[in-house]
Amino acid sequence: MITQRAMNYAKVLESLSISKKDISNTRALLEEVPMVADVLGNPLVRKEEKKSVAKSLFPESITKFVRLLCEHNAVGIWKDIFEAYDALLLEKENKVKATLRYAMQMDQEDIDQVKEMICKKYNKAGVELDLIKDPSLISGMVLQVNDTEYDKSIKGRLDEMQKTLVRR
């Protein structure tokens, strides 16, 4: 979940006009080497040492931002900040992010229809769609857009029938 604090830092990051490559490299480093975030977020590590770590590990264009996170004890929310940053970029491009879980392989035409439906429903120019194969659905699909889930799967229908029968 994106907090207001994470969104504020994401807005700062977006305003710095740092290349997507440098942001991607920074994100990859923090994901692949969790110890880096641990050190930068540790209050026992001196400010000068954190500054040195930031300067030596991160691209020059983003070093000041990393130091800002250190100074404000915000390194621990870096995942939320990057998630908020992604959301800002999508909004700027008039796009929406969605996840489609499906039971059986879908052809490109079906995927394009889903994207078109999302664009119309949410009044967006495009969709960033993550596709996930999920055999547990038995048949059908589950579409997640923002906080809304559309369940058109056999598993979802069976779960609903079970709830109905339990209530009786």
N, C-alpha and C positions, 0 to 999 in steps of 0.2 A: 504494500500500500504506500502510495506517495504522500508524504507529509508536507505541510506548508514549508517547513524548514528545508526539506530536500528540494522542493520546487523553487525556493528562493535561490539556493546555490546553483540549481540548474539554469535559472535565468541569468545568473552572473556568468556561468560557463558559456552560455549561448551568446552573450553580449561580447565576449572576448574574441570572437571570430577565429578560434583555433581550428586548424585543419581537422577534418574527420579522421584522417590517418593518425594524427597525434593523439586524438581522443580515443580512438580504437586501440592504439598501442598502450596507452595508459590503462585502459580498462582491462586489456589482456594481461598486463603485468600484475595488476591487483588481483585478478581472478586466479592466475597461475601460481603466484607466489604470495599466499595470504600473510606470510610473515612481514611483508613490506607494510601492509596496512596496520598490522599489530604494532610494529615499531613506531610508525608515524602517529598512531593513536595512543601510544603509551605515555601517560603523564610523567613517568619517571625518566624518560629520555629527554635530554636537554634540547632546547630550541635550536641551538647551533648544530647539533647532531642531526636533527630532523631536516634542517635546511640543507645540510651536506648530502643526506640520503636523497632528498628530493632532487637536488641539482645533479647528482650522479646517475640516478636511475630513470628519470622522466625526461621527455622531450622538453627542450628549452621553452617552447611556447606555452606549456602548461605548468611549468614549475611554480610560478607565482600563485596559481590557483591551488595547487597542492599545498603550498605553504599557508595559504589562507585557511584551508580546511584544518591544517594542523593547529594554527593559532586559535581557531574557534572550536576546537575539539569536535570536529565534524567528519573526521576520517572514517569513523565507524559507520556512517550512513552513505558511504560512497556508492553502494549498489542502488540505493533509492535515488541518489542524485543523478546517476546515469540513466535510470529508468525514467525519471522526470524529464531529463534532457531529451531522450528519445521521443517522449510524448510531445514536448515542445516542437521538435522538428517536424513531427507528423502533423501537428496542428498548423504549423506554418505552411506546410505543403498541401493543406486541406485533405489530409488522409486520415484513415482510422486503422487501428491495429485490431486484428481478429485472429482467433485460433479455431481451426476446424479439425475435429477428431472424427475419423471415419473408420468403418469396419472393413470395407472392401475397397480396393483400388478405384480411384475416381479418374475419369479421363479429363483432359484439359478443358473440354467444352463444359462439363459439369462444374469445374472449378471456376471458370469464367462466369457462369451463370450465378454462382454464389457471390462472387465479387460484385457483379452488377447489381444484385439484389441488395447487398450491403450498402453500396454507393447510393442507391436510390433511397433506402430507408433512413440512412444517417446523413443524407445530403452532402456527400463527400466526393471529391474528384478521384480518389483512389483508395485502395485497400492494401495494407501489408498483412498478408495472410500466412500464418504458420500452419502447416499441414502435419498432422500426427496420426499415424496408423494405430488404431486401437481395436484389436479383435474382440475385446471384452464387450463391445457394444452389440455384438452378434450381427446386426445389420443396421444400416442407416448411418446417421451422423449427429454430432453435437457441435453447435456453433457458439462460440463465446465472443461477444463484442462488448468491449468495456465491461460493465458489471451485469450484462444481460446474457443469459444462456438460453439457447433454443435447442431443445432436445427432441430430435426426430429419429431416435434409435429404438430398436426392439428392447434393449436392456432398460431404457428409460420408461417405456410403456409397461414392461413387466413390473418394474419398481412401483409405478403408479397403481397398477392393479393390486399389488400386494398391500400397499397402504390402504386402499379402499376396502379390501377384504378384512384387514386387521381392525379397521374402525367399526365394522359391523358386528 
